[in-house]
Amino acid sequence: LTGVQALVRAFRDRAILDRTRGSHTATFVAGYEGSPLAGLDLEIARQRGALDGLDIVHRPAVNEELAATSVMGTQLAGSAGRFKTRGITGYWYGKSPGLDRASDALRHANLIGADPLGGAVALVGDDPGAKSSTVACASEFALADLMIPTLYPCDPQEALDHAVHAPYLSRFTGLRSEEHTSEL
């Protein structure tokens, strides 16, 4: 299992885990195809069959900001109407230059907070050696500046574990509550 395959499996595992806990949630994954996180978008397409029936939606965006804004919208969806799911977990993906480009949208999303029935996670790929990026890049300082809590997996198993647990951390530590959801 590669790290990218672990992330795709984590979307599936978290959806199944939610269902076993009695919560029918959906998953929304968005990023910019021009700077994918090591082919995450391609792996999602390859594994489509394993994701079917779990309300997992992948929508590539024309840029990183639009992807981040779309994921932010998933955390506000519950206040906009009724859906067949109880919450939407949003995953934004991009490489470190995309994080820089989407920082305003991500900052606002972090300030708004996560739906307690959904959750939001940013998956960021670094390239400190500029192997596949135009410039050497790392995300630690940008994520700290955005006040986004960060988990650092060291292998595919930790990528799987962190990607399953990160939405729950987002739900439980988000700024929004049920009361705030009805006021928006």
C-alpha positions as CSV (number, residue, x, y, z in Angstrom):
1,L,0.0,0.0,0.0
2,T,1.4,3.4,-1.0
3,G,0.7,6.6,1.0
4,V,-1.7,7.8,-1.7
5,Q,-3.5,4.4,-1.8
6,A,-3.8,4.7,2.0
7,L,-5.5,8.1,1.7
8,V,-8.1,6.7,-0.7
9,R,-8.6,3.7,1.5
10,A,-9.0,6.1,4.5
11,F,-11.9,7.9,2.7
12,R,-13.6,4.5,2.5
13,D,-12.7,3.3,6.0
14,R,-13.9,6.5,7.6
15,A,-17.3,6.3,5.8
16,I,-17.7,2.7,6.9
17,L,-16.7,3.5,10.5
18,D,-19.2,6.3,10.6
19,R,-21.9,3.9,9.4
20,T,-21.0,1.3,12.0
21,R,-21.4,4.1,14.6
22,G,-24.9,4.9,13.3
23,S,-23.9,8.1,11.4
24,H,-24.7,8.2,7.7
25,T,-22.1,10.8,6.5
26,A,-20.9,11.8,3.0
27,T,-17.4,12.5,1.8
28,F,-16.4,15.3,-0.5
29,V,-12.8,15.4,-1.9
30,A,-11.5,18.4,-3.9
31,G,-8.2,19.6,-5.1
32,Y,-6.5,21.0,-8.2
33,E,-5.6,18.4,-10.8
34,G,-2.7,20.5,-12.1
35,S,-0.8,20.0,-8.8
36,P,-2.2,16.8,-7.4
37,L,-0.9,15.3,-4.2
38,A,1.2,12.6,-5.9
39,G,-1.6,11.4,-8.1
40,L,-4.4,11.3,-5.5
41,D,-6.9,12.2,-8.1
42,L,-5.8,9.4,-10.4
43,E,-5.9,6.9,-7.5
44,I,-9.4,7.9,-6.6
45,A,-10.5,7.3,-10.2
46,R,-8.7,3.8,-10.1
47,Q,-10.4,2.9,-6.9
48,R,-13.9,4.2,-7.8
49,G,-15.4,0.7,-7.5
50,A,-14.3,0.4,-3.9
51,L,-15.8,3.8,-3.1
52,D,-19.2,3.3,-4.7
53,G,-22.2,3.2,-2.4
54,L,-20.5,5.2,0.3
55,D,-21.5,8.7,-0.8
56,I,-17.9,9.7,-1.6
57,V,-17.7,12.5,-4.2
58,H,-14.5,13.6,-5.9
59,R,-14.7,17.0,-7.6
60,P,-11.4,18.3,-9.0
61,A,-11.3,22.1,-9.1
62,V,-9.9,24.6,-11.6
63,N,-7.6,26.0,-8.9
64,E,-6.6,25.4,-5.3
65,E,-8.7,28.2,-3.9
66,L,-11.9,26.9,-5.4
67,A,-11.2,23.5,-4.1
68,A,-10.7,24.8,-0.6
69,T,-13.8,27.0,-0.8
70,S,-15.8,24.0,-1.9
71,V,-14.6,21.9,1.1
72,M,-15.5,24.9,3.4
73,G,-19.0,24.8,1.9
74,T,-19.4,21.2,3.0
75,Q,-19.2,22.4,6.6
76,L,-22.0,24.9,6.0
77,A,-24.2,22.6,4.0
78,G,-26.2,21.4,7.0
79,S,-27.4,24.9,7.6
80,A,-28.6,25.3,4.0
81,G,-31.2,22.5,4.0
82,R,-31.8,18.9,4.6
83,F,-29.7,16.1,3.0
84,K,-29.9,12.3,2.9
85,T,-26.6,12.3,5.0
86,R,-26.1,13.6,8.5
87,G,-22.8,15.4,7.7
88,I,-20.2,15.8,5.1
89,T,-16.5,15.2,5.7
90,G,-14.5,17.4,3.4
91,Y,-10.9,16.7,2.2
92,W,-8.9,19.3,0.4
93,Y,-5.7,18.1,-1.3
94,G,-2.7,19.9,-2.9
95,K,1.0,20.3,-2.7
96,S,2.8,22.9,-0.7
97,P,2.6,25.6,-3.5
98,G,-1.1,25.0,-3.7
99,L,-1.4,25.5,0.1
100,D,0.3,28.9,-0.4
101,R,-2.2,29.7,-3.2
102,A,-5.2,28.6,-1.2
103,S,-4.2,30.0,2.1
104,D,-6.8,32.8,2.3
105,A,-9.6,30.3,1.6
106,L,-8.1,27.8,4.1
107,R,-7.7,30.5,6.7
108,H,-11.4,31.4,6.5
109,A,-12.4,27.8,6.5
110,N,-10.4,27.2,9.7
111,L,-12.0,30.3,11.3
112,I,-15.5,29.1,10.4
113,G,-14.8,25.7,11.9
114,A,-16.1,22.2,11.1
115,D,-19.6,20.8,11.3
116,P,-19.7,18.5,14.3
117,L,-21.3,15.8,12.0
118,G,-18.8,16.4,9.2
119,G,-15.2,17.6,9.6
120,A,-12.6,19.1,7.3
121,V,-9.1,17.9,6.5
122,A,-6.3,19.4,4.4
123,L,-4.0,16.8,2.8
124,V,-0.7,18.6,1.9
125,G,2.2,17.1,0.0
126,D,5.7,18.6,0.5
127,D,8.5,18.6,-2.0
128,P,11.6,20.0,-0.2
129,G,13.9,18.8,-3.0
130,A,11.8,20.3,-5.8
131,K,11.6,16.8,-7.4
132,S,8.1,17.5,-8.9
133,S,7.6,21.2,-8.2
134,T,9.0,24.3,-9.7
135,V,10.4,25.4,-6.3
136,A,11.5,23.5,-3.2
137,C,8.6,23.7,-0.7
138,A,7.5,22.6,2.7
139,S,4.2,23.3,4.5
140,E,5.0,23.4,8.2
141,F,5.3,27.1,8.7
142,A,2.3,27.9,6.4
143,L,0.1,25.4,8.3
144,A,1.2,26.9,11.6
145,D,0.4,30.4,10.4
146,L,-3.0,29.2,9.3
147,M,-3.5,27.6,12.8
148,I,-4.3,24.3,11.2
149,P,-3.4,21.4,13.4
150,T,-1.0,19.1,11.7
151,L,-0.4,15.3,11.7
152,Y,2.8,13.9,10.1
153,P,2.5,10.3,9.0
154,C,5.8,8.6,8.5
155,D,4.6,5.6,6.5
156,P,1.5,4.4,4.7
157,Q,0.0,2.8,7.8
158,E,0.2,6.1,9.6
159,A,-1.2,7.9,6.6
160,L,-4.2,5.5,6.7
161,D,-4.6,6.0,10.5
162,H,-4.2,9.8,10.5
163,A,-6.5,10.2,7.5
164,V,-9.2,8.2,9.3
165,H,-8.8,10.0,12.6
166,A,-8.2,13.5,11.4
167,P,-11.9,14.2,10.5
168,Y,-12.9,13.1,14.0
169,L,-10.4,15.5,15.5
170,S,-11.9,18.2,13.3
171,R,-15.4,17.4,14.4
172,F,-14.6,17.4,18.1
173,T,-12.4,20.5,18.1
174,G,-14.3,22.6,15.5
175,L,-15.6,26.0,16.4
176,R,-19.1,25.3,15.2
177,S,-21.8,23.7,17.3
178,E,-25.3,22.5,16.6
179,E,-26.6,25.9,18.0
180,H,-24.4,27.9,15.6
181,T,-25.4,25.8,12.6
182,S,-29.0,26.9,12.9
183,E,-28.0,30.6,13.1
184,L,-26.0,30.7,9.9
